[in-house]
Each structure stands twice: as C-alpha cells, then as structure tokens.
C-alpha cells in the first residue's frame, strides 16, 4: 500500500513549525527532540497539520515511542491504512 506521507512532506511540515529554519538537515534518522529541537508542543502541531492536510485522525498513543523522523513516518503511515 502507498505511503500516506513521505519524508519530503514531513520535512516541509517540520520546517514550517520551526518557523522556516531551512538550515537544518532532516533525515529519517534525525532525532526529533535532540537533533531537530522539536518540543512536545511542536510534535502536536505537526500531527494536527498532518491530520488537516490529509483528512485523517492520528491517535496519540502514549505507549508508542516516537524518537526519530522515521518513527513518526512509520507510525503515521501504519495508522492511516
């Protein structure tokens, strides 16, 4: 099945919530909090933007550890099928 959101899509959203900080390099292995400086609030904003853009609901699971960009991509694409 096709992926709902790509690395490029997520990168665009992360740059937007970081107020256009284009100097950061985002890879699948980038750690959201440590490498990119994303806060918990930023993560919620990103999830909200994804929900609105793709007309989906992303349940917030406290037992799912989202540490890297790939973790977030995998989670979003697994629940959107």
ZIWO-V119366 format. One record per backbone hydrogen bond with DSSP energy under -0.5 kcal/mol. NH is the residue of the N-H (numbers start at 1). CO is the residue of the C=O. Records with the same first field share a line. If there is no record, write none. Layout:
NH = CO, CO
//
This chain:
10 = 6
11 = 7
12 = 8
13 = 9
14 = 10
15 = 11
16 = 12
17 = 13
18 = 14
19 = 16
20 = 15
21 = 15
22 = 20
24 = 21
26 = 24
27 = 25
30 = 27
32 = 30, 67
35 = 31
36 = 31
38 = 32
43 = 39
44 = 40
45 = 41
46 = 42
47 = 43
48 = 44
49 = 45
50 = 46
51 = 47
52 = 48
53 = 49
54 = 50
55 = 51
56 = 51
59 = 57
61 = 59
62 = 60
64 = 61
65 = 63
66 = 64
67 = 65
69 = 30
70 = 28
72 = 68
73 = 69
74 = 70
75 = 71
76 = 72
77 = 73
78 = 74
79 = 75
80 = 76
81 = 78
//
